[in-house]
Amino acid sequence: MTNYSAHINEDVLRTWFSAKTLADPQLARFIETHDLQKIKPTFKDICNRLFGCDNPYHAYRPELLPSPMSYTPHIGPATLGAIEAALGRRPSFGLEVGSFIGSSATILGSWLRETGGTLMCIDTWCGDINMWLLGNFSGTMRKMDGNPVIFDHFMNAMFNNGLTETVVPFRVSSIVAARTLKVLNYDIDFVYLDSAHECGETFLELSLYYDLLPQGGVIIGDDYLMFPAVKHDVDLFCKINNLQLNFTGEGDTWLIQKPVHIETAAVVEVVAEDA
């Protein structure tokens, strides 16, 4: 048995579980030459930065596909209300990590569209273990040539629901996306984490996306009771970080809010002025 503990110390763990990238020389030059201030990005801001165009849907040709499997989203009015209550306002920029065929992205995107907000959907759209091995996913995956068509189902859902100026698809892994967003310095209101469902990987994603959130930001997820790996990693993450785990009232959908810490120096200064 390899003795990992002899080599993996606290510094190594903090590096792994941070959204900050250890930049190579090319990326380091990009960071140095771009003064990326904290912003709440618009749809066009993101598209111009990532795709070099105003709207990637204009270059996409929708595929005519049989209807995908019926997939009931795990979020709805109660979860949207819980996010808004935790933030104390309607969010304007959120992330969905793990979007599959776009069922929950349609709900979140439609909600954000009401106030001109933007949703970034992060996924490889390549499928997980269940999707590759279980037969009930085969009609949606349609992977006979090795290339699943989940992304096409997602894009069709965005077209069909009028979300082509609200939802930005970012087709990379959750780790690449988190570290890209850290570089871009976007101000994120909430994250819906519905991706890995694998032990360790869920913990890593929780760590990276929690790191991206400002104080008061919200991270939500589901499948707490259905997937043992999710429950294990969510419980461990809350225990290590001394965080309260809440539930939104819709199934096993959970919510964690990043605490707001009042600066001690500022408190002392106010007290001194009052005296």
N, C-alpha and C positions, 0 to 999 in steps of 0.2 A: 504494500500500500504506500503510495507516494505521500511524503510528509509535506503537504502544502503549507502548513502553519509555520514551518521554518523559513519560508520565503515570502509569504503573503502577509504583510503587516498592515497596519491601519492606513498608512500612506498609499499603499497599492490599492486598497479597497476604496478609499476616497477618490482616487483617480478613475477607477473602473466605474464607480457609481455616480460620477459627475457628468453632466451634459457637456462640459467643456472638453473640446478636442485637443489632443496633443498635435498641433498643426505641423505639417510638413513645410518645407521652405516656400513652396508655391502658395499654399493657403496662408502662411504667415505673412507673406508680402501682400496678399489681398486684404487681410485684416488690418495691416499697418497703413495701407493706402486708402482705405475706406473708413471714414468716420461714421460708423453705424450707430447712430443715436437710438435710444429706446423709442419705438413708435408703435402705435396701434395700426397695423397695416390694413389697407383696403384691398379689395379683390385685385385691382389693377396693379397696386404696389407689388403684391406677391407674384403675379403672373409675369410682370416685366422683369423682376429680379430672377425668377427661376426659369422661365421659358423664353424670355426675350420677345414677348408679345403681350398684347392687351388681354387676350382671351384664347386659351388653348382649345376650347370647344369649336372655334371657327375652322381649325385645321383637322378636326376629327370627323370621320365619316361613320355615322351610326351603323351598327351591324344588325341585320334582320335575323333574330334568333327566336327559337321557341321560348315560351315563358319560363323563367327560372323557377326553382322550387319555392313553395310558400314558406316564408321566413318571417315570423312574428318578432318585431323589435321589442327590446326589453325596457324601453323608455317611453314616456308619454307625458301628459300634463303634470302629474305629480313630481316627476323628476325635473322637468323644466322649471316648475315652481320652486323646487328645492334649490336649484342652482341660483335662481334669481333672488331667493330669500337669503341665501348665504352671502352672495355678493352685495346685496342691498340695492341692486339695480339690474336692468336688463343688460346682458353681455353684448359686446360688439365683435369679439374675435375669439373663436374657440377652435379646438383641435379634436378630431376623432381619429384615434389610432386603432386601426382595424375596421374596415368599412364593408367588406364582403360585397353584397349586391346592392347596397345603398338604402336598405330599409330604414335604419336609424338616421343615416345622413339626410334622408328626405325630411324626417321630423325636425332634426336640429337645423338644417338649412332653411326650411320654411319658417321656422321660429325666428332665426336671425335675419332673414330677408325682410321681415316686418319692420325692422328698424334700421335697415341698410347695413347690417352686419355681414361678416364673412366667416365661413367655416372651411378649414383646411382638413382634407381627408388623407390620412397617411396609411398606405398599404402597399404591399408588393402585388396584391391581387393574384398570388400564385397558389393560395390555399394552405391549409394546415394538415396535420396528420390525418384527422378524421376525413377531411375532404378528399385526400388522395387514396384512402384505404376503404372507406365505407361506400357501399353501392348507392345509398340514397342521395349522394351528392353528384353522381355521375352525369345526370342530365343537365345539371347546372354547370359543372366543370367542363364537360365536353372536351376532354383532354387527349383525344385519340392521337393528335400530332405532338403531344407533350406540352402544349401551350394552352392552359385553361382560359376560358373566355369570361371569367368572372369580371374582369375590368370592363368588358363590353356591356355586360349586364348592368354594372354600376353606372356607366356613362349613359346608357339608355334611360335609366331611372332619373338621372339629373335632367336630361332633355325632356322627358315626359312630365316632370314636375316643375318645369320652369326655373331651374336652379343653376343655369349656366352662367349667371353673373353673380353668384353667391358662393358656390362650393368650388374650392380649388383641389383637384386631385394631385397628390404628391406621391408618385409611384416609386418609393424606396422603402428600405427596411425601417423599422421604428428607431433603431440606433442611429442610422444615417440622418434621419429626419430630425431627431432630437439635437444632434450635434450641429446640424445645419442651422436650426432655429436659434441655438445658443449664439452662433456667430452673427446671425442676422439681428439679434437683439430685439425680437418682436415682443410686445407686451400682450400676454396671453391671459384671458379671463378664466377659461376652464379647459379641461382635458377630459374627454371620454375615452377611457382605456378599455378596449375590447379586442385585444390583439392575441398575444401569445398563448395564454392558457396553459403554459408549461412552467413547471417548478423551476425557480431560479431566473428564468427569462421574464416571468411576470414581475418578480422582485426588481430585476434590472430596469425594466420599463417604468415601474413605479418610481424608482430612484431618479431616473433621467428626466422624466416629465414633471415630477414634483420639483426638481431643481430648476426647471424652466419657469415655474409659476412665481408670480410676485406674492408678497404677503397678502393674505386674504383670498388668493386664488383657490380654485376648486378643482379637484380631480374626482371623477366618478367612474364606476365600472359596474359590471354585472357578473352573473354566473358564479356568485360567491358560494352557493350551495351545490350547484351542479358539477363544478370542476374542483376536485380536491386541491389541485395545484394553486388555483386562484385563492381559495380560502387560506391555504398555508402561507402564501407569500404576502397577501394583504394583512393577515394577522401579524406576521413577523415584522413587516414594514411599520405598522402602527406601534408595535411594542418597542422596536429599536428607536423610533423617533418620538415616542411618547405622544402619539396622536390619537384623537378620538375617532372611532369608526361609526358613522351614521348610516341609516338606510332611508331611502327616499319614499318608501311606501309602495313601490311598484316591484313586486317579486323580491328578488334578492339583490336589487340594484343598490349599490353602496356609494357613499360620499365621504370624502376627506377634504377638510379645508386647511390650508396652510395658515398657521397662526400669525397674527399681527403682533409684532414686538414693538413696544414703545421704547424709544431710545432713552436710556437712563439719564444722559446728559441733558436732554431736552426737558425731562421731568424736573430735574434739579433746578434748571434755569427758570422754569415756570413757577416753582415753589418759591425761589428766591425773589422773583418779581412780586409775588403776592405778599411776601413778608414785608 
